[in-house]
């Protein structure tokens, strides 16, 4: 899907954004017939309300969109996206009432409203097209929306059609579209090239594990994105209950998100040397599945005791992070649907992130707030390091006790990121449990817009 704004045309229908309390002032400037229509309809400007205005021959001549109060709007985002779904097909322009500070967010939400996942069933998003509001960088928003929609499509595709090979195919298509270079290490070649943890986690599946490696850009600082690509997670021998397994098609949400972010970066032509690493596996069960109690050796020589085969994402990421650290990029970011503990801590809407780099932390927080991509900083809390040290091996993949699950997972990953790299980790959910304005129920990107906005400050672009 290629989301886009409508070309400017004098025939576009006007949209008037009406905040609660401002209707009277708007009405005072309208003809009597319009005043009577609005009054008769009971329109008040309540957030999410919509009223079509009749034209001389009965067709709509425009519309009023309720924008509520500032307090109500703070409880959500992309408020005009609801109106985009309710309006009849046509071309519209914002004629009045939209605060300048909200123009970018609302324009992006309008593009998001056009999304529908229709691979298996007829579906459609909003048919109403918007002319980009004045002052908005339309090209940038279109690239961001396209990246987000790629992420959604990848997550929404069920695992029978989104295994490691399918994820490789999607990555290859993206790379070829932007002239990037891609290499893939598959199956037993993972052992030959020293990616033992990726191979171990994926070896029980008939669908071979692999490491996808994309590079793009020849100038600027080096940025490496690492995304967890567990295309389905049974939990392995520590098998998940059915209720927990139902959403495991989204366990490659980290990979989907970094691919969406990479599309944004390449589409916008940022001056960076970009690398994307995706360990793509299926955590299955068979006679050769790895076991609780096994001790594995990672790419960088660290040993890991396996106390739960359902904590497999950090294992495949460990090898990929160790590879990334070997080239000491200027900034390394991992994204993964890693822990249920993160969901308990912040729920499905916030993307927690970890970094010890204060400028990067500030830039991500600022970018998230400015671009309607809520994030929350969590600590690499050093006193918890002992919790991931079992004594029998260097690291424990699933420390007992049940406390600080997201933090200990982040600390585990940090051990593989190298001392020479600035490292940030996102523990995302990648799923919208119920439809929201601009977001359908299902796969969703988290953190990508915050990172994209942070890059100029984080990398001095």
Secondary structure as UniProt FT lines:
FT   TURN            10..11
FT   STRAND          13..19
FT   TURN            20..21
FT   HELIX           23..27
FT   TURN            28..29
FT   HELIX           32..41
FT   TURN            47..48
FT   STRAND          50..54
FT   TURN            56..57
FT   STRAND          60..68
FT   HELIX           70..73
FT   TURN            74..75
FT   HELIX           80..86
FT   STRAND          90..96
FT   HELIX           100..102
FT   HELIX           103..112
FT   TURN            113..114
FT   STRAND          128..131
FT   TURN            134..135
FT   HELIX           138..156
FT   TURN            159..160
FT   HELIX           164..177
FT   TURN            178..179
FT   STRAND          181..186
FT   TURN            187..188
FT   HELIX           189..192
FT   TURN            193..194
FT   HELIX           196..202
FT   TURN            203..204
FT   STRAND          210..216
FT   STRAND          221..233
FT   TURN            236..237
FT   HELIX           242..245
FT   TURN            246..247
FT   HELIX           248..252
FT   HELIX           253..268
FT   STRAND          272..283
FT   TURN            287..288
FT   TURN            292..293
FT   STRAND          295..297
FT   TURN            299..300
FT   STRAND          303..305
FT   TURN            309..310
FT   HELIX           313..326
FT   TURN            327..328
FT   STRAND          331..336
FT   HELIX           340..346
FT   TURN            347..349
FT   STRAND          351..355
FT   HELIX           358..370
FT   TURN            371..372
FT   STRAND          375..378
FT   HELIX           382..388
FT   STRAND          395..396
FT   TURN            400..401
FT   HELIX           405..414
FT   TURN            415..416
FT   STRAND          423..427
FT   STRAND          431..432
FT   TURN            437..438
FT   STRAND          442..443
FT   HELIX           448..458
FT   TURN            459..460
//
